[in-house]
Amino acid sequence: MKSKLVVGNWKMNGDRVRNQALLDKVSRHSPAQVECAVCVPFPYLAQAQEALAGSPVAFGAQDVSEFTEGAYTGEVSAGMLRDFACRYAIVGHSERRMLFGEDDALVARKAAAVLRVGLVPIVCVGESLAEREAGRVEAVLQRQLDALVQHLASDMLGQLVVAYEPVWAIGTGRAASPEQVQAVLGFIRQWLREHADSADEVRILYGGSVKPDTALELFALPDSDGGLIGGASLVADQFIEICEAAAIASQSE
Ligand code: PGA
């Protein structure tokens, strides 16, 4: 049976000293019943690998190249992530879609590149506030998810992690309500059942202003398999509390 997964997305934060304190604390105190992971900036992958060696806490990157190798200045390949023992790579985070012009097709190619080397892509999807207000949530999600089918066979689709992150909830302190989240997670589950092998084994996360006091309710939703945590993952006590909330939510399933 799948366990819940809580992934910290550090974004472009940290330095060697602060990272070490955070990694040491998280690796010592993360609860055993859930899978915890941190996605760190590229230069700190080696530090994460060393600090988390022998610990159950996994780690990964926040982006990856769609290409395998070659003349792509500034890019980092999935094979390089594997070389550092990463388990995960986030692809299609809304900050990359909005600030760096990544479109649905590129996100799908990146997910395929990650799967090809045996790592797990955490594919982010989610609507903007304008799209929600225009009643287009399902249409946007459908478009983002359908793009994956062009590049991933159904057995590969069954190996993804999907993270629903409404853009308006990211870094705003305004998490989506449990009803809003379950409606979309249920929609994603249904989409997976139509397109992926072992759809019920795919982990679907929610991300967007998850804090210790909101985590339990969000993780206990019927289609919730955990969370993708930005700001709160930079504070060890908060991240650990959120992981503990996931452990409590899994016990009551
Ligand atoms: P947040 O970020 O928890 O700070 O809202 C979530 C994310 O961007 O993954």
Residues whose N, C-alpha, C, O or C-beta is under 5 A from the ligand:
A	BS01	PGA	N9 A169 I170 G171 T172 G207 G208 S209 V210 L228 I229 G230 G231 A232
